[in-house]
């Protein structure tokens, strides 16, 4: 199973690691190879024996890297897996932020994220000693080989095998360059090891077994044929021991409408899944279908233990033999929880044309004004009914041969449903239509109705025939949904007149372009951003001090090396035994230097990684916590979609860790190298040093700062594009079923490729300037060497300098120039980390400043109170921050303590907005909302939300067991006592879900898994969320279409439970509903609609069910539409 969080982590943090490894690090590796070949050619031409002895350490270095790198890769893969788990948790939470906030589960889920991050930290710390062990022996061998080279060179010189000192110096310098290059391979090799570790996730997906899309299509098979299920037995991979379909057989006649009704979990949506071929019935030895990626085929060690068998055919052809994409292109599917893309209304509808003959039609011919409105992530800017109607339009625009409506109108208001139903009846003429519905008024005209229970078809026939069956299941469903009519039968004229009034009252919500009023925050520099973060972590000074001291030790090796080298060259002015003894001494000094360097790199590897892991963990925790504390309105902004936030969360702290970790110590070493070499150079030969520095240093500084500027500009642009592509990919994976149902795979890949190509083209253009500057700054090193040789030669010829002074200054300048090149080579890392640090710091400023309560927590509503909450809206005006059109101008309503209140009205008229205001997702522009006569703004927000329970229109569940999901947000932080098992059972019994849970092999311990949203049916999810809400014993229960996916009998039992709680006055209930039978016993019904002036929504009518029927207004017209006996 691949979760969207895993994908987000792979395409953000992992791809960034790979990109960093093959950009500036790869060129270092290629340059090392080129330098090595050239230097060896020169060295061998002078003395092959001295070259071989001098290079002996290279074999040892290669051996060390060869043994340690594979081990490092394996350890890094363990860290990556732990990071993927953390990313999966974060993706789950950020995509369901409203549910998380309403449950007060921030602390619980934050701790869950912290646990995953801590696990990654544990594995990351284990790398510390490995980094030290990898480089310590290598650098020891490198510097020890310098001493060996001179010792052996002197021996050859005294033995007459080498005639002149120049040959020794030439060979030594050549090998010195080679060994120095090998010494700088540490960061590139570690980066490549990290990239190799990350790439395993890519390759596992790239080379995964491919779905077989081939098969027969037209004219061999026609989509206009009878669809037949024959003795189908099916179990989901995650619940292999539970049969969902148990020998199901049925015929869906071509050109006819067949309806499926039955209790939640009876297998209706499973039939849709099998028709869409998300899963395959067993054929030969394979029982995993092409859609199995969206289920957890082997999560938590579970393996299918039953066989899925039977057959599904179209016109006599098994659908398993039909070409997959062609088959899906013939189906128009509207799912129970429709997924819309973060795009315009127009584009979302046009996605339905993918795979059809209209796919390539000129868009300019199809665009209409107003359709370019962005609808936000998952269509968040639309109401539930508007989202469903858009999904219906997307399906019917493709003119499918088979139309499947899975609770397609459950969130649409009565009038809207009537209009949509008529449109569907018109477009479905001559289509094979399959309708799944709990609202039976939508399927009474169906040609055939199949009543299901427990995976079998129990009754079949037309609406009238099934009603005539004494004690029939369908008749019981109809009776449960029947509205009580308190008025005399109406004439057609009365009905039409009422509907005309409703037409005048209901207008389409207008959209205006969203203005981006967000101020662009000024980017802080390196010291004000990264420096600030590091200063905050001064508590880890015990790790920093060894890093700085070890970096000083490693950096000082370069000026010491230049001094020892000059002393060795000076030795050749001696002769005989004195030459040998002094040569042995200074060769031994190289050995002593190598011991010190070995200890330095051991400490650097260990302590720098420790510091990096601890600091990055702190900011990963802080970053995530800050995101959860941000206001809901902040998440509505296009730049803050969950995919973009996931990209930042996965990448930013990793970039910071890269800079301050093991790779980041090399620029620090370079700084000490430059300081040491400069000091030594000025001490031994200030004149030569000054000439070289004054000539080369200004050019290096200017070129380096220009490069940093270009890198920063590129990083800012790259971060924006990178965020867009990451958001798009994460969204596409999260909508996997919608994508494959619409045959959008190629379109998604094409669009994603276009986003990346845009990034690549701009990257090439911008990098061209950076490369020119880089080439200039890098070539200054050679110019400085040439100048040093020329002017040093002049000083030697005039006897102003001796050979010791010259060689000390020369080697120090060469080493210092290499250090400067190494430092500025880390410019991309520095710029990327600076941008990441800016985003981390910015996350602190955007999170919601939670108001302190004006009252003590124990004076708020408590669960033991026997009376529900009293709510009052007074002159409330509101508009969403991302829109200009007002929702309310002057909303007033009163809800008494312990009342059952219902909100009804057309989709998009502001019913759910009232719920959002009560949950304090948003604050009103003006006016007040009070709870028990206290302004809700004056109540501490967490205490306030503990008094509320919300069952949202689209239920959200999380990775974990059923019990974990039920108790989510309860008992956390010592705020309340965790519920007992008896309380959990009681809540589940009230929500009519207990029997289903105990029927599962693991009962309440059943793991829903990472993709919890697709593990259960819509009705089962709604009942679980309802049980979760009841378990909180709230003073105010908010039900936003909370029973729309329940069957009639379950809905009636749940309704009785709610009415009982209201009757006992232990809670106030506010229900948003389109199915009017569920709210006819409400104490007050508020009918919402558009104001006559078009200035937002208002309350058109209010009263009891009987009072509103007597008024024969908008509510009466809605009731007429839902009467099942006409």
Buried (B, 14 or more C-beta within 10 A) or exposed (E): BBBBBBBBBBBBBBBBBBBBBBEBBBBBBEBBEEBBEEBBEBBBEBBEBBBEBBBBBBEBBEEBBEEBBEEBBEBBBBBBBBBBBBBBBBBBBBBBBBBBBBBBBBBBBBBBBBEBBBBBBBBBBBBBBBBBBBBBBBBBBBBBBBBBBBBBBBBBBBEEEBEEBEBBBBBBBBBBBBBBBBBBBBBBBBBBBBBBBBBBBBEEEEEEEEBEEEBBBEEEBBBBBBBBBBEBBBBBBBBBEBBBBBBBBBBBBBBBBBBBBBBBBBBBBBBBBBBBBBBBBBBEEEBBBBBBBBBBBEBEEBEBEBEBBBBBBBEEBBBBBBBBBBBBBBBBBBBBBBBBBBBBBBBBBBBBBBBBEBBEEEEEEBBEEEBBBBBBBBBBBBBBBBBBBBBBBBBBBBBBBBBBBBBBBBBBBBBBBBEBBEBBEEBBEEBBBBBBBBBBBBBBEBBBBBBBBBBBBBBBBBBEBBBEBEEBBBBBBBBBBBBEBBBEEBEEEBBEEBBEBBEEBBBEBEBEEBEEEEEEEEBBEBEEBBBEBBEEBEEBEEBBEBBBBBBBBBBBBBBBBBBBBBBBBBBBEEEEEEBBEBBBEBBEBBBBBBEBBBBBBBBBBBBBBBBBBBBBBBBBBBBBBBBBBBBBBBBBBBEBBBBBBBBBBBBBBBBBBBBBBBBBBBBBBBBBBBBBBBBBBBBBBEBBBEBBBEBBBEBBEEBBBBBBBBBBBBBEBBBEBBBBBBBBBBBBBBBBBBBBBBBBBEBBEEBBEEBBEEBEEBBEEBBEBBBBBBEBBBEBBEBBBEBBEEBBEEBBEEEEBBBBBBBBBBBBBBBBBBBBBBBBBBBBBBBBBBBBBBBBBBBEEBBBEEBEBEEEBEEBBBBEBEBBBBBBBBEBBBBBBBBEEBBBBBBEBBBBBBBBBBBBBBBBBBBBBBBBBBBBBBEBBEBBBBBBEBEBBBBBBBBBBBBBBBBBBBBBBBBBBBBBBBBBBBEBEEBBEEBEEEBBBBBBBBBBBBEBBEEBEBEBEBBBBBBBBBBBBBBBBBBBBBBBBBBBBBBBBBBBBBBBBBBBBBBBBBBEBBBEBBEEBBBBBBBBBBBBBBBBBBBBBBBBBBBEEEBBBBBBBBBBBEBBBEEBBBBBBBBBBBBBEE
